[in-house]
Amino acid sequence: VSWSGDVLAKALDASGLPIGDLWSAAKKLPAHDARNLFVGLGGNAGASPLNWASLSTAQISLIGPLASDNLIKYLRGDRSLEGTSYRVRDLSSVLGDMVNSTPLLIGGILDEQYQFLPDGTPGKDTYQSYVQAKKSRPDVLFIGANDGMLHGFNGATGVEVFGFMPHALLHNVAQL
């Protein structure tokens, strides 16, 4: 059974039919120790980097007795630990499978034309500056995976720019 995942960007012809691959997220994944991964702190407390040194005592306790630096390295994609205490992943990817997760591309910004709202409407005078500032931000494709993370990939290159594991999943990560 393969639990690996990938996201492929396809080039399309004029009629919308695929004519080739633009990128594969699995092939563009940064090295495990260079990935920009975070774990939620619970509630509205924010997030911290997903590495052993940044985990709180409470987070380690949620993971349970199998919590270790090696487990966190494995979750980050370190392949050197596969076949020891951790399952061997498919050679094609350390990303989890993305079954039943709909990709969402976010980029630029939609101009809602707030400048045409009545005078005195909050934000009317500053809205166009906001739109212009956000137009240049890169497209990011978000998708959830069965590795417990929401991943964000650069829409143009496929390089992972972000990964987030919710706090509520910490008690299950040793099973991954």
For each residue, the residues with C-beta under 8 A, 3 or more apart:
1:
2: 90 92 97
3: 89 90 96 97 146
4: 26 89 90 92 93 94 95 96 97
5: 26 93 95 96 97 98 145 146 147
6: 24 25 26 92 93 95 98
7: 24 25 26 98 103 141 143 153 158
8: 21 22 23 24 25
9: 21 22 23 155 158
10: 18 19 20 21 22
11: 18 19 20 21 22
12: 16 17 18 19
13: 16 17 18 19
14:
15:
16: 12 13
17: 12 13
18: 10 11 12 13
19: 10 11 12 13
20: 10 11
21: 8 9 10 11 24
22: 8 9 10 11 158
23: 8 9 27 28 157 158
24: 6 7 8 21 27 28 158
25: 6 7 8 28 29 95 151 153 158 159 160
26: 4 5 6 7 29 92 93 94 95
27: 23 24 158
28: 23 24 25 153 157 158 159 160
29: 25 26 35 77 93 94 95 159 160
30: 34 35 36 159 160
31: 34 35 77
32: 35 73 76 77 78 79 94
33: 73 76 78
34: 30 31
35: 29 30 31 32 76 77 160 163
36: 30 160 161 162 163
37: 49 50 51 76 149 162 163 164 165
38: 47 48 49 50 162 163 164 165
39: 47 48 49 50 55 59 164 165 166 167 170
40: 45 46 47 164 165 166 167 168
41: 45 46 47 48 56 59 167
42: 45 58 167 168
43: 167
44:
45: 40 41 42
46: 40 41
47: 38 39 40 41 164
48: 38 39 41 54 55 56
49: 37 38 39 54
50: 37 38 39 54 72 75 76 163 165
51: 37 54 55 72 76
52: 55 68 69 72 73
53:
54: 48 49 50 51
55: 39 48 51 52 59 60 63 67 72
56: 41 48 59 60
57: 60 61
58: 42 61 62
59: 39 41 55 56 62 63 167 170
60: 55 56 57 63 67
61: 57 58 64 67
62: 58 59 167 170 171
63: 55 59 60 66 67 71 170 171 173 174
64: 61 67 171 174
65:
66: 63 71 85 174
67: 55 60 61 63 64 71 174
68: 52 71 72
69: 52 72 73
70: 73 74 81 85 86
71: 63 66 67 68 74 75 85 86 173 174
72: 50 51 52 55 68 69 75 76
73: 32 33 52 69 70 76 78 81
74: 70 71 77 78 81 82 86
75: 50 71 72 147 148 165 173 176
76: 32 33 35 37 50 51 72 73
77: 29 31 32 35 74 94
78: 32 33 73 74 81
79: 32 82 89 94
80:
81: 70 73 74 78 84 85 86
82: 74 79 86 87 88 89
83: 86 87 88
84: 81
85: 66 70 71 81
86: 70 71 74 81 82 83
87: 82 83
88: 82 83
89: 3 4 79 82 93 94
90: 2 3 4 93
91:
92: 2 4 6 26
93: 4 5 6 26 29 89 90
94: 4 26 29 32 77 79 89 147
95: 4 5 6 25 26 29 98 145 147 151
96: 3 4 5 145 146 147 148 149 176
97: 2 3 4 5 145 146
98: 5 6 7 95 101 103 143 144 145 146
99: 146
100:
101: 98 143 144 145
102: 143
103: 7 98 141 142 143
104: 141 142 143
105: 139 140 141 142 155
106: 139 140 141 142
107: 137 138 139 140 155
108: 134 135 136 137 139
109: 130 131 134 135 137
110:
111: 131
112: 127
113: 116
114: 117 121 123 124 127 128
115: 124 127 128
116: 113
117: 114 121 124
118: 121 124
119: 124
120: 124
121: 114 117 118 124
122:
123: 114 126 127 130
124: 114 115 117 118 119 120 121 127
125:
126: 123 129 130
127: 112 114 115 123 124 130 131
128: 114 115 131 132
129: 126 132 133
130: 109 123 126 127 133 134
131: 109 111 127 128 134 135
132: 128 129 135
133: 129 130 136
134: 108 109 130 131 137
135: 108 109 131 132
136: 108 133
137: 107 108 109 134
138: 107 154 155 156
139: 105 106 107 108 154 155 156
140: 105 106 107 152 153 154 155 161 162
141: 7 103 104 105 106 152 153 154 155
142: 103 104 105 106 150 151 152 153
143: 7 98 101 102 103 104 150 151 153
144: 98 101 149 150 151
145: 5 95 96 97 98 101 148 149 150 151
146: 3 5 96 97 98 99
147: 5 75 94 95 96 176
148: 75 96 145 165 166 169 172 173 176
149: 37 96 144 145 163 164 165
150: 142 143 144 145 163 164 165 166
151: 25 95 142 143 144 145 160 162 163
152: 140 141 142 160 161 162 163
153: 7 25 28 140 141 142 143 158 159 160 161
154: 138 139 140 141 157 158 159 160 161
155: 9 105 107 138 139 140 141
156: 138 139
157: 23 28 154
158: 7 9 22 23 24 25 27 28 153 154
159: 25 28 29 30 153 154
160: 25 28 29 30 35 36 151 152 153 154 163
161: 36 140 152 153 154
162: 36 37 38 140 151 152
163: 35 36 37 38 50 149 150 151 152 160
164: 37 38 39 40 47 149 150
165: 37 38 39 40 50 75 148 149 150 169 170 173
166: 39 40 148 150 169
167: 39 40 41 42 43 59 62 170
168: 40 42 171
169: 148 165 166 172 173
170: 39 59 62 63 165 167 173
171: 62 63 64 168
172: 148 169 175 176
173: 63 71 75 148 165 169 170 176
174: 63 64 66 67 71
175: 172
176: 75 96 147 148 172 173
